[in-house]
């Protein structure tokens, strides 16, 4: 009878996994079948109306295909497809034959922790301890049943031999308390911390996460990669998991907690997209001093496998394979958030290469190698690693702490920028790399570039001739000085208008734009050297230096950008000091200081950037107070508050960021009220609301939704007034995507669906208005896929299939147009997966 049992259970498992029935229906039909095994389980499902005849035929075909794959062995097939969740559910079926079948199955793939041979069930107050799921040096974890809430939990307690050590108990309690304070979707939640009545020993319960470790997922990816070649979709999935881990650690840092033992095996990937960071046993609150190890037994709370687990040599804490230099050196005083950034870089390193950054030799040798040697490069091990990802990994794992990303959020942002096919901060791109990226998204504009560049070159040559004529006139005839300078300024203004704005968005134009700006700056400098008493020329020279600094920043030349912005502040500072009542030099000086602040932020000098931003904001505020009718002063003040708020949010100063961004919102609201017809101010208001929403969302503030809604409302106003401006409609579409994501995360599929549909309509308008812009097609495809996923979750299978099919058609066109763009292929692969699951 066991073969028939396995086959019937296999049918039920496949029906559940294919979303024909839910878990309650699965268990109900299994119990009904166990009461009368003369009728197939499939027949009972049809009789109850949970599947129809066609579904039964489809599922029976699926059963036959699965059986064929495993040589016709029903038990082996059931063992391959039934995960731990279904096995545990089946144990609740009161039938000896079903239970024997489940107990005798081979182990399921992808266990987070290894099931031991302990099968005894121990009851402890409200918790029934079913079996042990692994042990470490400090404690052991049980799979338990919470009798009050009728759910599975993981219960962790001290190992018996550790229970007598005060140091072990202290560390155990601290681990539970720190983890319990970190309420974040990517951090395992603690349900209860308590003590056993019989011996007063502590234990705590937490969510039981089924799935596989990130380490196993990485190993699977690289094994398949070696067998079948590169899989860009799977790489992107792992990179998104890395971003989720960065977000969890960023949240912990905002609460003053550092993890100190980040590695792929401490991250679990659940079966439904969950990415959970585990094992906060070495976590430390930054504000608290390091507690010395117990003198009587310094190793009491440590595991016994020093090479692979926790190492303690002196006061070295962490796992050597992923350890930062300051950890390996035992410099506890230097361990902080950037130590975790190194660990995150080590996780990224293993994703890219398939192996940890520090391996081989004894523990002592590994620690010496970390302290004395340079951090390894991913591309040195795997040549196919993209240069930008290699640079991101290298910056995160810089040996010098100050060279690393200042925040985990900054690392996550760079990875996301790579995933979005955007330039990353860690890898200054050459001009042709940016040109290729721009061309992939703007085919129509690319075709027009040749013509535009010829026109710009002609204008630049004419302007340069006029500039030179003006200079010669000034040298020949002092009496014509005023006229010459007027000609010069007119010519230079024409040149800078073309160079500063006309070329800024043209792909590959930086190669032309930078030399033209350099020529303009040189001309201003030479004229100012002849007559330093002319404040107008000095002001224009300083403003040109600021423009040049901004262009160098865009080109990735941060050293040159700092030099030019510094020169601009020196020139403008002298002008402002010589004419303290003249507001224009002060405004130009504050703008140059703002540019310096943004450069410092890009270089990771957070403290310098924050100080400079505060100074620029104060200067713009003073200008606005003195001349409240000059709107550009108020606009500059509001924009600087937005930049400061973003920096504070990235620095985990979330509450101050919310306050600062709230000030930016109020400033822009006042400007929009006074200038309702000027779209750039309304766009600034929408940007302020968007950043405020993100800051609030980082601390779980429910008002984040309101800020996202207001950002969308401002963008809607822009589109209503100027429906033909594609940039405004694109911002509106993205605002609606943000709202859809927010509602989906809150579990409201209906509202998420409404916003996704609105975004899809906007992207369809953009596609019709400019079909050559591939970015519009890609965003349309992405949101059609998101809508399909939401519809599937709501049980609307027909509508979900149509949305996913439409998305697939868009991706097919994108791949046909640009077959070398991996992002398009990855998107198509993901949509095919969703369609296949449907």
Phi, psi and omega in degrees: 000340186297325179296317178295322178298312181299320182291318178296317178297323178299317178300315180294319179299314181293325177296320178292313184293334178272006175070022173284328180224160176263181186295320179297318178294321178302311181293322181297316182288328177295319178294319179295319180293321181295335178282336180212093186272012177282343181244140180297149178299326179299321180296322179295323179295319178293318181299323180279355178080013182276336169223159176257182185297321180294319178297322179298317179296319179298316181292322178296323175296323178295318178301315181296320179294319178296316180299319180297323181295329183250033172067025179078005182273109183295322181294314179297322180293315179298320178296329182284328187259338183272116179277181183299324182298315180291324179296316179295323178296319181294335178293343178278351178284122185281073178210123185298320182294320178296317181294320177298320179297316182292315182297326183276001181290150173293158183301144176284148179286151171081027175299140172288316178231152186278127179290133180270181179277358181287120182239001182288146177256124181243131180258129181227101185050241186280350187251132172258118182272110186278310180196159181278134177245067174092154181220148172242191180289332184265312186216183175224154184245130176256146162275118187234166177242123177276107184293331181288315183260358177054057178213160176277142176221165169261131180243123181249136178219167178289146171295147183306319183287346178265343188299334183276351183268120179301323181295319179297315179298319180297314181295321180298312180296321181294320178302314181295317183292318179295313181297322180295337179276349184259086181269096183215145183301336183257016176236133185301126181279140175267130180269316186204140171244124185210187178227149178287133181298325188287328183225006177063019178281140182284153170207159174218154180248151182210173178297137176265115186257122177264143179153213178227157178287157175300328178298317178293320179297320178296317180298318178298316181299313183287333175293315178293324179297319179293328183276319189239000180096181185299140177234091185298328180295314182293322177299317180294325177297316180293324178293323175296323175298319178299320178298318178299320178296318177301318180295320178297316181291323177300319177296316179300318179298323179295339176262009178078022183243133172247145187279309175076002178211051181281131179195158185300331182285350175265013177237131181248134175256112181284172183283353183233035176089002181289140172232109190239128175270125182250181168056077177261029183294334178260005183298151183219140172278123190301322185287347182265141178292154178293130180272133181292152177295151179300131185293327185285335181201083186294345182255013190299323187257023185251154174285170185265347180264086187293328185289326185254343184244228184279130181250139174223102173237111194068245177237037177280124181235131178139187178252118188307322184299339184234019193272139175285155182304320182293332174289314182298330181276353181076020180274078183298331180292340181263353184282127182201199182305325181289341172293318175294326177300319176301314179300320177296321176297323178294323175297315178298321178302316181291325175300318185283328187247341183086006180212154179291159183290331183237114183213162177087148178080180179284171178300316181299317178296320180297317180296318178297321180294321179295317184288317189265333183264178177271154177293140182290157176255139182297318182292340176291334179264319182232106187295339183277357178298128179303139182304322182295318178293322176299319180292320177300313181297318182294321179293317179298327184258023178302141181295320177280126185302320184289346178273350180280171172302137181289339184217151175298326180296326178292322175297314179300319181296320179295320178296318178297322179297321177294317179298328180272008182060044176244156177296147182251153184293329185281350186225087177300122184272150171283162188300323184289333177294317177294324180297316180297320179296313181298318182296326179297330184264336188229072183296319182297314180295327179297319179298329182274353187296319182304313180296316181297319183294321177298316180297317180296320180297318178299314179299318182295319180296314179298316180297320179296321177298317179296320178300312182295320177298319180296319179296316180297321179298321181294322181286325183284318189228104180296329182293341180261018186303313181298317180295318181298315180296324178297316177299317181300312183295320181297314180296315181295321178298318177299315180298312184291329177297315179293312185289319186287327184238319185295328183259354191299325185257005182275129184296135177077000186283346181299332178297328177270320188295315182299312178299324179293318176296322178297321177296317180297316180297320180295320179296314178300318182298318181292319178294320179294327178295328179288322183221087182283356177275357182269100183292332181295313179295321177298319178297316181293325176296314179299319179294323178293321176300321178295318177298318180296320177299319180296320179293321179293324176300316180297326180279356179086008179268079185289327178296313178296322179297316177298319181299313183290319179294324176295319177296322178298315180296324179295313180297311185288331177295319177297317180297316181296323179290326181283339180223072187297339181270353180271119186281335185295315175298324178295319179296315179295321178296316178297323178295320177295319178294325175298318179297319177298321179297316181294323177296315179300320178298317179296328181275001177084008177272077189298315183297315178298317181297317181296316179299315181294321179295320178296320178296316179296319179298318180296320180293315178297322179296318178297319177297317180294324179292321181286329181227074186296342180275351177273101190293328183294333175294316180292323177296316179297320178297313181296318180296321179294324175297321177298314180297319179294319179298318177299316180295318179297320179297317179291336179272010179068017173265063194294317182298316178294325177298317180298318179296317181294315180292328173298321175296322177297318178299314180297320179296316180291325178299320178294321179294315181297322178296321180281330183232064186294341182268000181263109189293329185295333179285324177292324176295322176298321178296317178298320179295319178297317178297319181299314180291326175296319178300318182292321178295317179294321179297331181295336179249015177070023180288121181297343179286355175302321180299319180297320180293318176299319180297318180292323176300316178296321181297318178296319178293325176298320178298316179300316181292323179295321180283320183229076186293343183269356179276108187295326180299321180291319179293324178295318177297321178297315180300317181293326176298319179293326175297315177303317179294319177300316179296319181297314180293323178297318178295333178275359176086012179258089182294329181296313180289324176300317179301315182300316181289322177298318180296320178296318178297320179299318179299319179296316180294328176295321176297316180296320179297318180292324183288327180212080186295346180279350180274103185292335179299324178295318178297318181295315180296325176297315180297318180300316184283331172297321177294315178301317178298318179300320179296318179295316180297322178296317179298332180270001177085008180268076192293321181296313179294323179297318180297318179297315181297316180292324178294319176297320178297319180297322178297319177298315180295323177301317179294320180296315181294323178295323181284321182225078186294343183269355181276107185294330181299324179291318179294320179296318177298318179296320179297316179297320179293321178296322176299313180298320180292322177295320177295322178298000000 
